[in-house]
Amino acid sequence: MRSSIDNKKSGDRDLKLLRRLLRARDRMDAAPHEDWPVSRLARVSGASEAYFARAFRDAFGLPPHRYLLARRVERAKALLRDTDLPIIDIALQTGWNSLGTFGRTFRDVTGESPSALRRQMRQAPGDLDQVPHCFVSAAHRPHLTMAVSEKRRRTKADTLELSNGGT
């Protein structure tokens, strides 16, 4: 009897924590161009920084920084596809402070530079006006299961291995 009561209390705590984590994630989604250090997100969710970072990763599968990075890249891809804005304006609107950082991070995440991706998306046949926006966004969402710096190091190591005759 006691264990079922304890489980119910634990389940209530988990739901309350999830609501607080969703509140922080919704704030990031609403303003991905803003700075969202873990300290700010932890205040939004009412948790300590370490606990928030760990709980966010457990709940959503990505640390908060990678989640925000994915949202910024996703938004930048949509702006590249749907507007004629200069790339520097897209970089600034999506939260980067420098064009160099934006370009390098964008290329590391997507495998292409912003201008190359814009050309490719415009040349690709298909009428996306008939597809619900949420499906288009999900299809173009970057997969960040590893840190961008890890991805960059892994790509460089693979290139070196191939150039040295490795398989």
Order of alpha helices (4+ residues) and beta strands (2+ residues): alpha-alpha-alpha-alpha-alpha-alpha-alpha-alpha-alpha
